[in-house]
Amino acid sequence: MPATSLLELVPIVAMEQDYGKALQAIAGAALEITSSRHALIAVLSEEHGVLEVTHGAGEDFAEVGKGDRLRVDVGDKEGIVAYVAATGSAFVSGDVRKDPHYKQMFPTTLSEVAVPVRDRHGRVVAVLNLECDRTNAYRAPDLQTTNALASLIGVILDRQNQDSHEEALIQVGSALDAALTEEALIDRIIQIGSEVLRFQACSVFLHDPATDSYVLRGTIGRLKSQVGKIRYQRGEGVTGWVCDRGEPAMINKPQSDPRWRGKHVEFPSDEIASFLAVPVLLRTRTIGVIRVVRRVSENPYLDLRFTDSDLRVLQAMAEQFAVGLENLRSLEKIIRSERMIAWGELSAKSSHMIGNRVFALKGDVNELGHLLAERQIDREEFKKLQVSLATNVMRVEEILQDFRDFVSATQLHLQFGDVNGVIYETAEEIFPKRSKVKLELDIADDLPGVEIDAKKLRRALGELIENSMNYMDEGALRISTRVVERTARQVKRRFVQIEVEDTGPGISMESKQVIFEPFHSGRVKGMGLGLSIVKGIVDAHGGEVYEAGEPGKGAKFVILLPALDRP
């Protein structure tokens, strides 16, 4: 039963956690309290500049249904609801048949009252509309009641908006964990901001120490092709002012601001309605700026001003963004340092191994000279020498290829890809056509999308397959895929899991700790970089690889690759 008084309604709405149910309760109560035939709540869509009926109650409401869009346009006389949204004033009609603003939705309507719903910044965000099948049905007490109900709706919509802001900050925190590069983090910040702040364009500029200027690093808008090319000097325009002063700027009609230059903007200067920019601060030093703009709408009654709430949310996003950038850059320094150490070891090891092969090649060349000095050619000796030369050259090529693969393991070209397709291609290419080892594929259908470098992933899978085959004369090699969920820092994420499992001797507990380190190998071939290359490739994908087999019962290598949110 709907509430029949405001005293009954207020605690119901206050306790309701589902905003849709709360708004529906208000619509039902409005019907009962004012003895109306229909009650409608039409919410303003800032993106499209229209009112959209989202909740309602009444005898004929189901026939009209939700989603009926009403343009906020006084000039076209698109109805009383649109008129109230455009003017921000309540409207009461005792007989709609005589009212020039009336637009029929229900044929039974004779009286109508509509009042604006305002947010805490005073902006019209919705309209509450009541209709009755009697003339002169609404009096002063009914208008007071309708205004009170509109205030409740405003509170609900404010709470919903605040929760969406909080959710955005949670998503930014998750992005800090997931992003592997500055570009990925920037893209995610822009995406989240667009969903919450409902702007038409956003750009991120970061400080370039070499020129002491702020370079465009990410955007949505017409500047997409200019990423990495355009920049602001300190104090240049409003954006440069924010960079220089480390203070935010929130401007309605920015063309009237003396700091405005209209340079490097996402839309023509005269088409920008409002502008908001906040500095990205790291220990009081400005390392960048995030700016968002809203474009002038064809609808003159649409309030496009940014609010203090928008400013606080963007500032909070900028603070988290600064932390994420610092973490990524610190990690890059560590990785670079570790890679330099590894490259040093790699250079020493490869120098030693190539030196050994060069020594052998020199011996073969000397032997070739002796054979050529003989008066009679011994073809069998030449054949043996040719095999030795070819073997040593091949070993040098293997060493150089390992070196190249190790250096380039983390240099990816990511694209939306099909993991199962890569597995099929790799197995077809690598697995021997005639073998006593049986290949088993347990591939899950409908895996979520993953951003991968298919060539590098094939290299990693090929290494694991060859590694297993090296330790088995017969038995089985099983490759499987499925979707798993993992929780990190209280955030649950989906991964595509690949398992490469064999029936060989397995890996001892001692070796499990070091098998992914460079130069660790139980094989004669190569430099012992194979599994290190696998780890580098998987890590660069933002994934994880580990060995989960039971010693003596076969090896089981598990790869986890982060799934994309989109299907």
VEXLUMKOL-221311 format. One record per residue (C-alpha): residue number from 1; x, y, z. Coordinates in Angstrom, 2 decimals. Example, Ala and Ser with C-alpha at 12.3 -4.5 7.8 and 13.67 -1.06 7.14 Angstrom:
REC    i       px       py       pz
REC    1    12.30    -4.50     7.80
REC    2    13.67    -1.06     7.14
//
This chain:
REC    i       px       py       pz
REC    1     0.00     0.00     0.00
REC    2     1.40     3.44    -0.90
REC    3     1.83     6.06     1.82
REC    4    -1.24     8.27     2.24
REC    5     0.52    11.17     3.96
REC    6     3.87    12.90     3.99
REC    7     4.44    11.68     7.56
REC    8     4.13     8.08     6.35
REC    9     6.19     8.68     3.20
REC   10     9.30    10.35     4.66
REC   11    10.56     7.37     6.76
REC   12     9.84     4.98     3.88
REC   13    11.95     7.02     1.46
REC   14    14.68     7.65     4.06
REC   15    15.16     3.90     4.66
REC   16    14.94     2.79     1.01
REC   17    18.39     2.01    -0.46
REC   18    17.12     1.42    -4.00
REC   19    16.69     4.86    -5.58
REC   20    14.31     3.58    -8.21
REC   21    12.02     2.10    -5.58
REC   22    12.21     5.33    -3.56
REC   23    11.13     7.42    -6.55
REC   24     8.36     4.96    -7.36
REC   25     7.14     5.19    -3.76
REC   26     6.97     8.99    -4.07
REC   27     4.97     8.72    -7.31
REC   28     2.52     6.31    -5.68
REC   29     2.18     8.48    -2.57
REC   30     1.63    11.61    -4.68
REC   31    -1.29     9.87    -6.35
REC   32    -2.91     9.00    -3.03
REC   33    -2.21    12.22    -1.12
REC   34    -3.52    14.56    -3.85
REC   35    -6.31    12.27    -5.17
REC   36    -4.78    12.44    -8.66
REC   37    -5.38    10.06   -11.52
REC   38    -1.73    10.06   -12.69
REC   39     1.65    11.01   -11.21
REC   40     4.81    11.28   -13.33
REC   41     8.48    11.94   -12.52
REC   42    10.43    13.20   -15.54
REC   43    14.21    13.43   -15.07
REC   44    16.36    15.78   -17.12
REC   45    19.04    14.15   -19.26
REC   46    21.97    16.56   -19.45
REC   47    23.52    14.54   -22.26
REC   48    20.49    14.75   -24.58
REC   49    18.82    17.89   -23.24
REC   50    15.43    16.21   -22.83
REC   51    13.12    15.14   -20.05
REC   52    12.59    11.42   -19.71
REC   53     9.73     9.90   -17.72
REC   54    11.43     7.41   -15.40
REC   55     8.75     6.69   -12.77
REC   56     5.01     7.05   -12.50
REC   57     1.72     5.72   -11.21
REC   58    -1.91     5.82   -12.24
REC   59    -4.68     3.99   -14.04
REC   60    -3.38     4.57   -17.57
REC   61     0.34     4.96   -16.87
REC   62     1.19     1.40   -17.98
REC   63    -0.26     2.11   -21.43
REC   64     1.98     5.15   -21.97
REC   65     4.95     3.53   -20.26
REC   66     8.27     4.95   -19.17
REC   67    10.75     6.64   -21.46
REC   68     8.39     9.11   -23.15
REC   69    10.73    11.98   -23.97
REC   70     9.66    15.59   -23.70
REC   71    11.84    18.30   -25.20
REC   72    12.56    21.22   -22.89
REC   73    11.58    23.89   -25.40
REC   74     9.21    26.72   -24.53
REC   75     9.12    28.07   -28.08
REC   76     7.61    24.90   -29.47
REC   77     5.06    24.70   -26.58
REC   78     5.94    21.08   -25.88
REC   79     3.71    20.72   -22.84
REC   80     3.37    21.91   -19.26
REC   81     6.14    19.61   -17.99
REC   82     8.61    21.02   -20.51
REC   83     7.49    24.57   -19.72
REC   84     8.17    24.04   -15.99
REC   85    11.61    22.55   -16.69
REC   86    12.54    25.47   -18.93
REC   87    11.26    28.26   -16.69
REC   88    11.92    26.67   -13.29
REC   89     8.49    27.79   -12.11
REC   90     5.54    25.75   -10.83
REC   91     2.45    25.64   -13.03
REC   92    -1.17    24.87   -12.20
REC   93    -3.92    24.48   -14.81
REC   94    -7.55    24.16   -13.73
REC   95    -8.70    23.21   -17.23
REC   96    -5.99    21.98   -19.63
REC   97    -8.38    22.22   -22.57
REC   98    -8.00    25.99   -22.40
REC   99    -4.25    26.03   -21.70
REC  100    -1.88    26.86   -24.61
REC  101     1.02    25.01   -22.95
REC  102    -0.83    21.72   -22.62
REC  103     0.28    18.65   -24.54
REC  104    -1.96    15.62   -24.16
REC  105    -0.51    12.45   -22.70
REC  106    -3.66    11.00   -21.10
REC  107    -7.07    11.69   -22.72
REC  108    -8.78    11.77   -19.31
REC  109    -6.75    14.70   -17.96
REC  110    -8.63    17.90   -17.15
REC  111    -6.43    19.45   -14.40
REC  112    -2.67    19.44   -14.06
REC  113    -0.02    20.65   -11.63
REC  114     3.74    20.49   -12.31
REC  115     6.61    21.67   -10.12
REC  116    10.38    21.74   -10.72
REC  117    12.72    19.42    -8.82
REC  118    15.97    21.14    -7.92
REC  119    19.29    19.76    -6.80
REC  120    21.20    21.26    -3.90
REC  121    22.86    23.70    -6.29
REC  122    19.48    25.09    -7.34
REC  123    19.51    23.56   -10.82
REC  124    16.33    22.05   -12.26
REC  125    16.99    18.32   -12.60
REC  126    13.47    16.88   -12.89
REC  127     9.76    17.71   -12.87
REC  128     6.97    16.19   -10.76
REC  129     3.70    16.23   -12.68
REC  130     0.24    15.36   -11.33
REC  131    -2.89    15.03   -13.47
REC  132    -6.55    14.65   -12.54
REC  133    -9.78    13.87   -14.42
REC  134   -11.65    16.73   -12.69
REC  135   -11.45    20.43   -13.49
REC  136    -9.98    22.80   -10.88
REC  137    -8.79    19.80    -8.87
REC  138    -5.66    21.39    -7.42
REC  139    -5.71    24.08    -4.73
REC  140    -3.00    25.86    -2.73
REC  141    -2.56    22.95    -0.23
REC  142    -2.09    20.55    -3.16
REC  143     0.61    22.80    -4.63
REC  144     2.37    22.92    -1.24
REC  145     2.22    19.13    -1.01
REC  146     3.56    18.75    -4.55
REC  147     6.46    21.09    -3.77
REC  148     7.27    19.05    -0.65
REC  149     7.24    15.84    -2.70
REC  150     9.51    17.51    -5.28
REC  151    11.96    18.35    -2.50
REC  152    12.04    14.67    -1.52
REC  153    12.74    13.73    -5.14
REC  154    15.58    16.26    -5.20
REC  155    17.12    14.65    -2.10
REC  156    16.88    11.20    -3.71
REC  157    18.51    12.36    -6.95
REC  158    21.25    14.14    -4.99
REC  159    21.97    10.95    -3.04
REC  160    22.06     8.97    -6.29
REC  161    24.46    11.49    -7.83
REC  162    26.69    11.45    -4.75
REC  163    26.83     7.65    -4.80
REC  164    27.81     7.71    -8.48
REC  165    30.65    10.10    -7.58
REC  166    31.82     7.76    -4.81
REC  167    31.63     4.81    -7.19
REC  168    33.78     6.73    -9.67
REC  169    36.49     7.22    -7.05
REC  170    36.37     3.50    -6.22
REC  171    36.77     2.73    -9.93
REC  172    39.74     5.09   -10.13
REC  173    41.31     3.21    -7.23
REC  174    40.78    -0.05    -9.11
REC  175    42.32     1.51   -12.22
REC  176    45.48     2.24   -10.22
REC  177    45.84    -1.50    -9.60
REC  178    45.02    -2.55   -13.16
REC  179    46.88     0.02   -15.28
REC  180    50.32    -1.06   -16.48
REC  181    51.21     2.10   -18.38
REC  182    50.58     5.83   -18.06
REC  183    48.53     5.71   -21.27
REC  184    46.24     3.00   -19.85
REC  185    45.78     4.95   -16.62
REC  186    44.99     8.18   -18.52
REC  187    42.43     6.41   -20.73
REC  188    40.71     4.94   -17.68
REC  189    40.60     8.28   -15.84
REC  190    38.98     9.91   -18.88
REC  191    36.47     7.09   -19.28
REC  192    35.38     7.18   -15.63
REC  193    35.17    10.96   -15.63
REC  194    32.97    11.02   -18.72
REC  195    30.50     8.62   -17.10
REC  196    30.27    10.63   -13.86
REC  197    30.67    14.29   -14.83
REC  198    28.80    14.02   -18.15
REC  199    31.10    16.28   -20.12
REC  200    31.50    16.42   -23.89
REC  201    35.32    16.42   -23.86
REC  202    38.20    15.79   -21.49
REC  203    41.96    16.24   -21.88
REC  204    44.95    15.34   -19.74
REC  205    48.21    17.31   -19.97
REC  206    51.40    16.14   -18.21
REC  207    54.59    18.01   -17.43
REC  208    57.55    17.60   -19.79
REC  209    60.72    18.40   -17.76
REC  210    62.82    18.82   -20.92
REC  211    60.79    21.85   -22.08
REC  212    59.10    22.78   -18.79
REC  213    55.76    22.69   -20.59
REC  214    52.58    20.59   -20.34
REC  215    52.00    18.15   -23.20
REC  216    48.66    16.63   -24.23
REC  217    48.79    12.94   -23.25
REC  218    45.16    11.85   -23.60
REC  219    41.81    13.23   -24.73
REC  220    38.33    12.61   -26.01
REC  221    37.35    15.22   -28.53
REC  222    38.74    16.61   -31.74
REC  223    42.28    16.84   -30.32
REC  224    42.74    13.04   -30.48
REC  225    45.18    13.29   -33.39
REC  226    47.23    15.91   -31.52
REC  227    48.18    13.73   -28.53
REC  228    51.89    14.20   -27.84
REC  229    52.10    17.19   -30.19
REC  230    50.42    20.20   -28.59
REC  231    51.45    21.78   -25.30
REC  232    50.92    24.72   -22.96
REC  233    53.60    26.87   -21.45
REC  234    53.20    27.92   -17.83
REC  235    50.63    30.70   -17.55
REC  236    49.43    30.30   -21.14
REC  237    45.64    30.51   -21.20
REC  238    43.46    29.11   -18.42
REC  239    45.06    25.66   -18.72
REC  240    48.56    27.13   -18.40
REC  241    47.35    29.27   -15.48
REC  242    46.18    26.13   -13.63
REC  243    49.54    24.46   -14.35
REC  244    51.47    27.48   -13.15
REC  245    49.41    28.32   -10.06
REC  246    48.48    24.79    -9.01
REC  247    44.90    26.00    -8.47
REC  248    41.65    24.82   -10.10
REC  249    39.61    26.92   -12.52
REC  250    35.83    26.53   -12.93
REC  251    34.38    29.00   -15.42
REC  252    30.93    29.42   -16.92
REC  253    31.16    31.09   -20.37
REC  254    34.98    31.01   -20.36
REC  255    35.22    33.38   -23.33
REC  256    34.54    36.25   -20.92
REC  257    37.47    35.32   -18.66
REC  258    40.60    37.50   -19.21
REC  259    42.82    34.42   -18.96
REC  260    41.03    32.69   -21.84
REC  261    42.93    32.30   -25.12
REC  262    40.83    29.66   -26.90
REC  263    44.02    27.79   -27.80
REC  264    44.19    23.98   -28.14
REC  265    40.52    23.50   -27.24
REC  266    38.33    20.50   -27.99
REC  267    35.62    22.59   -29.71
REC  268    35.60    26.01   -31.36
REC  269    35.97    28.58   -28.59
REC  270    32.50    30.09   -29.01
REC  271    30.92    26.61   -28.65
REC  272    32.29    25.98   -25.14
REC  273    29.65    26.60   -22.45
REC  274    31.61    25.74   -19.31
REC  275    35.16    24.82   -18.40
REC  276    36.64    22.99   -15.42
REC  277    40.36    22.26   -14.89
REC  278    42.18    20.91   -11.84
REC  279    45.93    20.49   -11.28
REC  280    47.50    17.07   -10.78
REC  281    49.68    17.72    -7.74
REC  282    52.54    15.66    -6.39
REC  283    53.90    17.05    -3.12
REC  284    52.67    20.57    -4.03
REC  285    54.36    20.34    -7.46
REC  286    52.08    20.48   -10.51
REC  287    52.84    17.50   -12.72
REC  288    49.78    17.83   -14.92
REC  289    46.24    19.06   -15.35
REC  290    42.88    17.40   -16.05
REC  291    40.33    19.58   -17.78
REC  292    36.75    18.94   -18.86
REC  293    34.41    21.06   -20.98
REC  294    30.74    21.14   -21.81
REC  295    29.60    22.27   -25.21
REC  296    26.89    24.85   -25.86
REC  297    23.59    23.02   -26.34
REC  298    20.90    23.77   -28.89
REC  299    18.59    23.78   -25.90
REC  300    18.90    27.24   -24.32
REC  301    17.25    26.09   -21.08
REC  302    19.76    23.37   -20.26
REC  303    21.94    24.32   -17.27
REC  304    25.46    23.29   -18.26
REC  305    27.37    24.84   -15.37
REC  306    29.82    22.66   -13.47
REC  307    29.15    22.59    -9.73
REC  308    31.28    22.55    -6.59
REC  309    30.50    18.82    -6.36
REC  310    31.92    18.30    -9.86
REC  311    35.02    20.23    -8.81
REC  312    35.55    18.13    -5.67
REC  313    35.11    14.87    -7.58
REC  314    37.58    15.89   -10.30
REC  315    40.07    17.03    -7.64
REC  316    39.75    13.67    -5.86
REC  317    40.29    11.88    -9.18
REC  318    43.35    14.05    -9.84
REC  319    44.78    13.17    -6.41
REC  320    44.40     9.43    -7.09
REC  321    45.74     9.92   -10.61
REC  322    48.87    11.57    -9.16
REC  323    49.39     8.60    -6.83
REC  324    48.94     6.19    -9.73
REC  325    51.45     8.08   -11.88
REC  326    54.01     8.12    -9.07
REC  327    53.59     4.38    -8.50
REC  328    53.93     3.59   -12.21
REC  329    56.99     5.77   -12.59
REC  330    58.61     4.29    -9.48
REC  331    57.86     0.81   -10.77
REC  332    59.34     1.70   -14.15
REC  333    62.54     2.83   -12.42
REC  334    62.74    -0.42   -10.46
REC  335    62.04    -2.53   -13.54
REC  336    64.55    -0.54   -15.55
REC  337    67.14    -1.07   -12.82
REC  338    66.37    -4.79   -12.61
REC  339    66.44    -5.11   -16.38
REC  340    69.80    -3.36   -16.54
REC  341    71.19    -5.81   -13.98
REC  342    69.71    -8.72   -15.93
REC  343    71.07    -7.33   -19.18
REC  344    74.48    -7.07   -17.58
REC  345    74.30   -10.72   -16.54
REC  346    72.93   -11.59   -19.96
REC  347    75.80    -9.79   -21.69
REC  348    78.37   -11.59   -19.56
REC  349    76.76   -14.99   -20.06
REC  350    76.17   -14.51   -23.79
REC  351    79.71   -13.20   -24.21
REC  352    81.07   -16.33   -22.52
REC  353    78.85   -18.69   -24.53
REC  354    79.45   -16.95   -27.85
REC  355    83.14   -16.83   -27.02
REC  356    83.15   -20.61   -26.60
REC  357    81.42   -21.06   -29.93
REC  358    83.76   -18.60   -31.66
REC  359    86.71   -20.53   -30.23
REC  360    85.23   -23.73   -31.71
REC  361    84.61   -21.99   -35.04
REC  362    88.20   -20.79   -35.11
REC  363    89.30   -24.38   -34.58
REC  364    87.13   -25.49   -37.48
REC  365    88.51   -22.72   -39.70
REC  366    92.09   -23.76   -38.82
REC  367    91.22   -27.36   -39.60
REC  368    89.72   -26.20   -42.92
REC  369    93.06   -24.53   -43.75
REC  370    94.96   -27.73   -43.00
REC  371    92.63   -29.80   -45.18
REC  372    92.91   -27.38   -48.07
REC  373    96.73   -27.54   -47.78
REC  374    96.65   -31.30   -48.33
REC  375    97.30   -32.49   -51.83
REC  376    94.43   -34.93   -51.77
REC  377    90.94   -33.86   -50.60
REC  378    89.36   -36.14   -47.97
REC  379    85.62   -35.65   -48.58
REC  380    84.59   -37.40   -45.35
REC  381    86.71   -35.04   -43.29
REC  382    85.16   -32.07   -45.10
REC  383    81.66   -33.43   -44.33
REC  384    82.51   -33.72   -40.63
REC  385    83.91   -30.19   -40.66
REC  386    80.81   -28.85   -42.40
REC  387    78.56   -30.42   -39.72
REC  388    80.68   -28.91   -36.95
REC  389    80.61   -25.45   -38.56
REC  390    76.84   -25.60   -39.08
REC  391    76.27   -26.74   -35.48
REC  392    78.35   -23.94   -34.00
REC  393    76.73   -21.29   -36.21
REC  394    73.28   -22.60   -35.18
REC  395    74.23   -22.39   -31.48
REC  396    75.35   -18.78   -31.94
REC  397    72.03   -18.00   -33.67
REC  398    70.12   -19.59   -30.77
REC  399    72.03   -17.47   -28.26
REC  400    71.35   -14.29   -30.24
REC  401    67.64   -15.18   -30.59
REC  402    67.35   -15.77   -26.83
REC  403    69.00   -12.41   -26.30
REC  404    66.55   -10.68   -28.65
REC  405    63.53   -12.41   -27.12
REC  406    64.60   -11.52   -23.58
REC  407    65.14    -7.85   -24.44
REC  408    61.84    -7.51   -26.35
REC  409    59.65    -9.64   -24.05
REC  410    57.95    -6.62   -22.45
REC  411    57.57    -4.60   -25.66
REC  412    53.98    -5.37   -26.61
REC  413    51.58    -4.31   -29.34
REC  414    48.25    -4.97   -27.62
REC  415    45.05    -5.62   -29.54
REC  416    41.68    -7.11   -28.68
REC  417    42.35   -10.80   -29.28
REC  418    41.12   -14.39   -29.07
REC  419    43.15   -16.42   -26.57
REC  420    41.69   -19.74   -27.77
REC  421    42.66   -18.92   -31.35
REC  422    46.25   -18.26   -30.28
REC  423    46.36   -21.62   -28.47
REC  424    45.08   -23.52   -31.51
REC  425    47.60   -21.78   -33.79
REC  426    50.51   -22.41   -31.41
REC  427    49.64   -26.08   -30.90
REC  428    49.33   -26.58   -34.66
REC  429    52.69   -24.93   -35.26
REC  430    54.75   -26.28   -32.35
REC  431    53.40   -29.69   -31.39
REC  432    55.11   -32.53   -33.32
REC  433    52.90   -34.19   -35.93
REC  434    54.22   -37.64   -35.02
REC  435    54.75   -38.07   -31.31
REC  436    54.12   -40.61   -28.59
REC  437    52.94   -37.72   -26.44
REC  438    49.18   -37.15   -26.70
REC  439    47.94   -33.57   -27.03
REC  440    44.69   -32.80   -25.16
REC  441    42.86   -29.49   -25.61
REC  442    40.17   -28.50   -23.11
REC  443    39.17   -25.09   -24.43
REC  444    36.29   -23.16   -22.84
REC  445    33.79   -21.47   -25.13
REC  446    32.76   -17.81   -24.85
REC  447    35.88   -16.57   -23.09
REC  448    35.77   -12.82   -22.34
REC  449    37.91   -10.53   -24.46
REC  450    41.55    -9.92   -23.61
REC  451    44.03    -7.36   -24.90
REC  452    47.00    -9.39   -26.10
REC  453    50.08    -9.29   -28.28
REC  454    49.26   -12.49   -30.16
REC  455    52.82   -12.97   -31.45
REC  456    54.34   -12.66   -27.98
REC  457    51.69   -14.89   -26.41
REC  458    52.42   -17.56   -29.03
REC  459    56.11   -17.27   -28.09
REC  460    55.29   -17.85   -24.41
REC  461    52.98   -20.81   -25.09
REC  462    55.45   -22.29   -27.55
REC  463    58.18   -22.15   -24.90
REC  464    55.97   -23.98   -22.39
REC  465    55.03   -26.65   -24.94
REC  466    58.66   -27.21   -25.98
REC  467    59.69   -27.26   -22.32
REC  468    57.19   -30.04   -21.58
REC  469    58.11   -32.04   -24.69
REC  470    61.79   -31.86   -23.72
REC  471    61.08   -33.86   -20.55
REC  472    58.68   -36.47   -22.01
REC  473    59.19   -39.36   -24.41
REC  474    55.55   -40.36   -24.03
REC  475    52.53   -39.37   -21.96
REC  476    50.12   -36.47   -22.33
REC  477    50.26   -32.71   -22.70
REC  478    47.02   -30.92   -21.76
REC  479    46.23   -27.29   -22.56
REC  480    43.03   -25.82   -21.08
REC  481    41.32   -22.45   -20.72
REC  482    38.61   -21.10   -18.42
REC  483    37.48   -17.94   -16.61
REC  484    38.44   -17.40   -12.97
REC  485    37.90   -14.60   -10.47
REC  486    40.55   -13.22    -8.14
REC  487    40.29   -10.56    -5.42
REC  488    43.09    -8.04    -4.98
REC  489    42.85    -5.06    -2.61
REC  490    39.16    -5.86    -2.07
REC  491    38.48    -5.58    -5.81
REC  492    37.19    -8.70    -7.59
REC  493    38.45    -9.13   -11.15
REC  494    38.02   -11.72   -13.90
REC  495    40.94   -13.45   -15.60
REC  496    41.31   -15.82   -18.53
REC  497    43.29   -18.77   -17.19
REC  498    45.51   -20.92   -19.42
REC  499    46.97   -24.17   -18.07
REC  500    49.77   -26.13   -19.75
REC  501    50.04   -29.45   -17.90
REC  502    52.16   -32.51   -18.67
REC  503    52.82   -35.97   -17.28
REC  504    56.58   -35.59   -17.09
REC  505    58.79   -35.73   -13.98
REC  506    57.50   -32.40   -12.65
REC  507    59.44   -29.66   -10.90
REC  508    60.96   -29.94    -7.45
REC  509    59.91   -27.56    -4.68
REC  510    63.39   -26.03    -4.67
REC  511    63.31   -25.33    -8.41
REC  512    59.83   -23.79    -8.27
REC  513    61.36   -20.76    -6.57
REC  514    63.94   -20.09    -9.30
REC  515    62.63   -21.49   -12.58
REC  516    61.55   -18.06   -13.85
REC  517    64.88   -16.43   -13.08
REC  518    67.26   -15.75   -16.00
REC  519    69.88   -18.42   -16.80
REC  520    68.16   -21.12   -14.75
REC  521    67.82   -24.23   -16.92
REC  522    68.04   -27.98   -16.67
REC  523    68.52   -28.22   -20.42
REC  524    71.69   -28.11   -22.46
REC  525    70.14   -26.01   -25.23
REC  526    70.05   -22.22   -24.99
REC  527    70.96   -19.82   -22.24
REC  528    68.28   -20.68   -19.68
REC  529    66.13   -17.68   -20.60
REC  530    63.02   -19.50   -21.83
REC  531    60.84   -19.31   -18.71
REC  532    62.20   -15.87   -17.88
REC  533    60.96   -14.73   -21.30
REC  534    57.57   -16.35   -20.60
REC  535    57.31   -14.44   -17.32
REC  536    58.32   -11.16   -18.96
REC  537    55.64   -11.57   -21.65
REC  538    52.88   -12.46   -19.17
REC  539    53.87    -9.71   -16.73
REC  540    53.78    -7.17   -19.56
REC  541    50.18    -8.25   -20.26
REC  542    49.30    -7.39   -16.66
REC  543    48.98   -11.08   -15.87
REC  544    50.62   -13.70   -13.73
REC  545    52.37   -17.01   -14.40
REC  546    53.31   -19.68   -11.88
REC  547    53.99   -23.42   -11.65
REC  548    51.36   -25.42    -9.74
REC  549    52.28   -29.03   -10.48
REC  550    53.01   -31.71    -7.91
REC  551    56.69   -32.81    -7.92
REC  552    57.07   -36.22    -9.53
REC  553    53.62   -36.07   -11.16
REC  554    54.14   -33.59   -13.95
REC  555    54.50   -29.86   -14.43
REC  556    51.53   -27.49   -14.55
REC  557    52.13   -23.92   -15.70
REC  558    49.24   -21.51   -15.08
REC  559    48.88   -18.17   -16.93
REC  560    46.35   -15.56   -15.82
REC  561    45.45   -12.74   -18.22
REC  562    43.12    -9.88   -17.11
REC  563    39.78    -9.96   -18.91
REC  564    38.26    -6.83   -20.39
REC  565    34.98    -5.46   -19.02
REC  566    33.42    -5.39   -22.46
REC  567    32.12    -8.65   -23.95
//
